[in-house]
Amino acid sequence: MSFEPAISYVPGLSQIPVRGSSINDVHDSVRRVVSGPLPDAKTLDVHIAFENLQKHYSGRKGTVTALRDVSFNVERGEIFGIIGRSGAGKSTLLRAINMLESPSSGRVRVDNIDVGTLDEDALVALRQRIGMIFQHFNLLSAKTVRENVGLPLRVAGVKPKIVQERVDALLELVGLRDKADIYPAKLSGGQKQRVGIARALVHNPEILLCDEATSALDPETTQSILDLLRDINRKLGLTIVLITHDMSVIREICHKVLVLDGGQVVERGEVWEVFGNPQADATRALLRPLLHDLPLDLANRLVADLRGQPGETILKVRFPGNGLPGGVPFAALAALGQGANLLHGGLDRLRGHAQGNLLISVPVQGWNEEQARKTLPAAHIEVLGYVHAIT
């Protein structure tokens, strides 16, 4: 049996089907959805490039600048997180990738193609190549799961048999094969988001944009969705760009992170580096809920000087992640001083780097700063103050 292909391609945009495809093309894509190859780290290159991006909005109260001279690259096959407070410009930046927002100046390049120069047909092809999932799912309540996922293909004129094959493969991938004929009202929030992810993958995209995709979900469901996105990235080699206001999402899934504040890039880098040694005030503020800061009961008893009285030195020991790949030996902590106690804190292991903060008390008479710094050369040791006794 043969099918007449109805494919149009945009030069430089990796042969994106605009209306349909042959049955062999679909079989290839279905196999890729189910068991696609692991991305080869050696093939990483620039997939998306932002060059001096600016975005201004004009209104009755004057001009508001949403983005200010934003420049950075996203490499092929990586999970890239963009974080910032509300109004920082995250959504504007994300939507510039598929030209749902046109920049006032500057350029966005996908595979070195300036997407701002594409005509209407080429822009349609670009958007089929870029899947997008949203905070509130955007499902059609009168259509079943299967119909919601397959809708973009039916609109594009793909043959029903091909639509069914693609949809079945995607529902298998996201764990909803048994929910194919259920309506959205019968689904949990996490299941609805899985439908949204399947729909975003239906055109076999190379890029997946996530617009606060877990903000409406409870922590357990958020974890399951992040696990799914990580699995999709691993199996399909997709480039994933996500925006969030939650640093725990960045920590869990992203390779790199960019911090926006007031429309400007204030920090970017490998997640372990940014978490281990944040430089910008905005980054530190966003990280604060995850940090093991001084507990209130100790903070209320902390003094600057014991004036010769017995008591405890309270140390903050910060591990930025650029040393001790095997973790922190207990013997090293004990060497901080005789009678040292771990009071509070924790370590995270991010992409092979142990980083975090520990609060340790050491009897004033047992504290040897020079010895401590020799014992833990990869750590930053700060004396926070003193307390008369730990009870």
NORFEN-V336433 format. One record per residue. N is the residue number from 1. NEAR is the number of other C-alpha atoms within 10 Angstrom. Layout:
n | near
N | NEAR
N | NEAR
//
This chain:
n | near
1 | 3
2 | 7
3 | 10
4 | 9
5 | 15
6 | 13
7 | 13
8 | 16
9 | 14
10 | 16
11 | 10
12 | 11
13 | 15
14 | 12
15 | 13
16 | 25
17 | 21
18 | 24
19 | 17
20 | 23
21 | 20
22 | 16
23 | 18
24 | 12
25 | 13
26 | 17
27 | 14
28 | 11
29 | 19
30 | 21
31 | 13
32 | 16
33 | 21
34 | 17
35 | 13
36 | 16
37 | 13
38 | 12
39 | 17
40 | 10
41 | 11
42 | 6
43 | 10
44 | 13
45 | 14
46 | 16
47 | 19
48 | 22
49 | 20
50 | 20
51 | 16
52 | 16
53 | 22
54 | 21
55 | 22
56 | 15
57 | 11
58 | 9
59 | 8
60 | 5
61 | 6
62 | 7
63 | 10
64 | 11
65 | 15
66 | 21
67 | 26
68 | 20
69 | 15
70 | 19
71 | 16
72 | 15
73 | 15
74 | 21
75 | 17
76 | 22
77 | 24
78 | 23
79 | 23
80 | 26
81 | 25
82 | 25
83 | 28
84 | 25
85 | 18
86 | 12
87 | 13
88 | 20
89 | 23
90 | 27
91 | 20
92 | 19
93 | 27
94 | 20
95 | 16
96 | 19
97 | 26
98 | 23
99 | 18
100 | 12
101 | 14
102 | 21
103 | 22
104 | 13
105 | 16
106 | 18
107 | 23
108 | 28
109 | 18
110 | 20
111 | 16
112 | 13
113 | 17
114 | 15
115 | 20
116 | 18
117 | 12
118 | 15
119 | 9
120 | 9
121 | 12
122 | 19
123 | 17
124 | 15
125 | 20
126 | 24
127 | 19
128 | 25
129 | 25
130 | 22
131 | 24
132 | 25
133 | 24
134 | 18
135 | 15
136 | 17
137 | 19
138 | 13
139 | 19
140 | 14
141 | 12
142 | 11
143 | 15
144 | 18
145 | 29
146 | 24
147 | 20
148 | 22
149 | 28
150 | 25
151 | 18
152 | 17
153 | 23
154 | 16
155 | 9
156 | 14
157 | 15
158 | 20
159 | 16
160 | 12
161 | 9
162 | 21
163 | 22
164 | 16
165 | 16
166 | 25
167 | 26
168 | 19
169 | 20
170 | 28
171 | 23
172 | 15
173 | 19
174 | 21
175 | 15
176 | 19
177 | 16
178 | 9
179 | 17
180 | 18
181 | 12
182 | 15
183 | 19
184 | 21
185 | 13
186 | 11
187 | 14
188 | 12
189 | 19
190 | 20
191 | 20
192 | 21
193 | 27
194 | 25
195 | 29
196 | 25
197 | 28
198 | 30
199 | 27
200 | 25
201 | 26
202 | 24
203 | 23
204 | 24
205 | 19
206 | 20
207 | 27
208 | 23
209 | 22
210 | 23
211 | 21
212 | 20
213 | 23
214 | 26
215 | 16
216 | 16
217 | 17
218 | 11
219 | 11
220 | 9
221 | 17
222 | 19
223 | 17
224 | 14
225 | 21
226 | 18
227 | 14
228 | 17
229 | 21
230 | 18
231 | 14
232 | 23
233 | 20
234 | 18
235 | 17
236 | 20
237 | 23
238 | 23
239 | 24
240 | 26
241 | 23
242 | 26
243 | 24
244 | 22
245 | 18
246 | 18
247 | 21
248 | 14
249 | 20
250 | 24
251 | 20
252 | 14
253 | 20
254 | 24
255 | 17
256 | 22
257 | 26
258 | 22
259 | 24
260 | 25
261 | 23
262 | 18
263 | 23
264 | 19
265 | 21
266 | 17
267 | 17
268 | 21
269 | 14
270 | 16
271 | 22
272 | 26
273 | 18
274 | 22
275 | 25
276 | 21
277 | 17
278 | 17
279 | 13
280 | 15
281 | 12
282 | 19
283 | 24
284 | 16
285 | 13
286 | 18
287 | 16
288 | 12
289 | 12
290 | 16
291 | 16
292 | 16
293 | 15
294 | 19
295 | 12
296 | 9
297 | 8
298 | 14
299 | 14
300 | 10
301 | 13
302 | 19
303 | 15
304 | 11
305 | 12
306 | 16
307 | 6
308 | 7
309 | 10
310 | 14
311 | 17
312 | 25
313 | 27
314 | 25
315 | 23
316 | 23
317 | 19
318 | 21
319 | 26
320 | 22
321 | 26
322 | 16
323 | 16
324 | 18
325 | 12
326 | 10
327 | 16
328 | 17
329 | 10
330 | 8
331 | 9
332 | 13
333 | 18
334 | 17
335 | 19
336 | 25
337 | 20
338 | 14
339 | 15
340 | 20
341 | 18
342 | 14
343 | 15
344 | 15
345 | 18
346 | 14
347 | 18
348 | 18
349 | 15
350 | 20
351 | 14
352 | 14
353 | 21
354 | 21
355 | 27
356 | 23
357 | 22
358 | 22
359 | 23
360 | 21
361 | 26
362 | 22
363 | 21
364 | 21
365 | 13
366 | 15
367 | 20
368 | 14
369 | 14
370 | 9
371 | 12
372 | 18
373 | 15
374 | 13
375 | 16
376 | 20
377 | 12
378 | 16
379 | 23
380 | 13
381 | 19
382 | 13
383 | 15
384 | 15
385 | 18
386 | 24
387 | 23
388 | 17
389 | 12
390 | 12
391 | 3
//
